[in-house]
Amino acid sequence: MRETIIETPVTYYTPDELSAADRELVGRAVEATRNAYAPYSHFHVGAAIRLEGGEIVSGANQENAAFPSGTCAERTACYYAHAAHPDKRFEAIAIAARDADGNLTRTVTAPCGACRQALLEYETLAGRPVKVLLVADGEIALLPSVKSLLPLAFTEF
């Protein structure tokens, strides 16, 4: 028998402790929550991806009555980023969410499994870790990579 222990480092910051570039990325994720179409869940999620060179691309969740035809903010952002900028690699992603009352969530919102797998594809394509910033009201959780969210990921065989 063999045992492996998997640990995920998470560092929590207040917004003013972040670099200017990360504060901008977080702000764009928060701003993207306003573009969500969430008439069923009332859970508005925004994601912003910083590409190499500093450009930021954002996306928001888009729900549909024909479940599961909608898509999450993270996949909206990453698919658009790569479709519009196929030669630029991802550097970081920030994810924020608002509740039904329009307030930022009090705890961080992490990507669903499908989004983790999709984002890992672009981290692999980048050939380096893609920093993950998960936004809550008053704090941001920083993870060193998408892989840290999905340590036993499905990869090509």
Buried (B, 14 or more C-beta within 10 A) or exposed (E): EEEEEEEEEBEEBEBEEBEEEBBBBBBBBBBBBEBBEBEEEEBBBBBBBBBEEEEBBBBBBBBEEEEEEBBBBBBBBBBBBBEEBEEBBBBBBBBBBBEEEEEBBEEBBBBEEEBBBBBBBBBBEBEEBBBBBBBBBEBBBBBBBBBBBBEEBEEEE
